[in-house]
Amino acid sequence: MSSAVEADSTYLFRCGLRWKQGDATAGWQLLESLRHGSHIEKKIAAELLHAVAGVRWPRLTNVMNPPAGKLLSRTTPDHTAQLVFDKETMKSPYGLEITEDCSTCKHRQADWFCQLSPDLLKELNVHSHRGTFPDRALLFVEGQSPRGAFLLCSGQAKLFTTSRDGRVLILKMAQPGEILGLSAVIANTPYEISAETASACQVNFIARESLLRLVKQNGELGMQAAGTLSREFQSAYRDIHDLVMSRSSENKLAKLLLSWSNGEKSNEFRVRSSLTHEEMAQMIGSSRETVTRLLSSLKKKQVIRLEGSILVIRNRSALEALAA
């Protein structure tokens, strides 16, 4: 069995386990594999659905084409997970404001991937599948065959890679408007990284075959995809440069804190980050203990302070000197 097939199998088995434990999003991911996966993925997903919900493939037709409702997990008296669709709870799952139509979306901004012409937006809307995900839901895993690309409509997603000894390096925190997995889809190679939601998210999934067909038929989408891949390459180059050329963990941490300024130029500014010390360490290739020690040192030097979940940069100039 190839490494890509092994990755897909592991991913689906993890979805089955999470769904059995009550994670409804994992149930949706199994259904997506039934719709768009390879022959092996469909077979594994069908067996897992049978094992958890007791439903065989011939009876999955209505499940694969459900009414407009949220997939919930319910435990019956015999502890068998069942599929239940609830139209009311679909209105605002996870507290998100849901956008049902790309062409009428009010949140699109100039630098978003989906900033396309009205006709192309309608085409994209027809070929995409909207879904909502809770915090820490896996969208795809490193080494998995590219099922499609994921357009992030709201929330944040953590892009990371894992070494053989289990060390995690967070490469990026993806923001709304970004498309995830595009390079793997275009090149038809396994996903080079893993993607996990860092908050509740709305995501548009576009199957690989549909996306490639749209790219071939529309020069506008082709240019948008090329521009996105170019920016991803440039960003990766800068990140590699910073990791290799930075003198110390303190230097890299200072650069990370400054990157959260969102264009703020004042000497004192506030940033909100949900990252733990462990995740911050994973972003700069260091250890949790080192990040905790460095943050304490910065507080003692009055470079930063904490106000609950808000990190206040008190002395931008001092932080820039550390990052230089």
Buried (B, 14 or more C-beta within 10 A) or exposed (E): EEEBBEBBBEBBEBBBEBBBEEBBBBBBBBBBBBBBBBEBBBBBBBBBBBEBBEBEBEEBEEBEEEEEBBBBBEEEEEEBBEBEBBEEEBEEBBEBEBBEEBBEBEEBEEEBBBEBEEEBBEBBBEBBBBBBBBBEBBBBBBBBBBBBBBBBBBBBBBBBBBEEEEEBBBBBBBEBBBBBBBBBBBEEEBBBBBBBBBBBBBBBBBBBEBBBEBBEEBEEBEEBBEEBBEEBEEEEEEBEEBBEEBEEBBBBBBBBBBEBBEEBEEEEBEBEBEBEBBBBBBBBBBBBEBBBBBBEEBEEEEBBBEEEEEBEBBBBEBBEEBBE
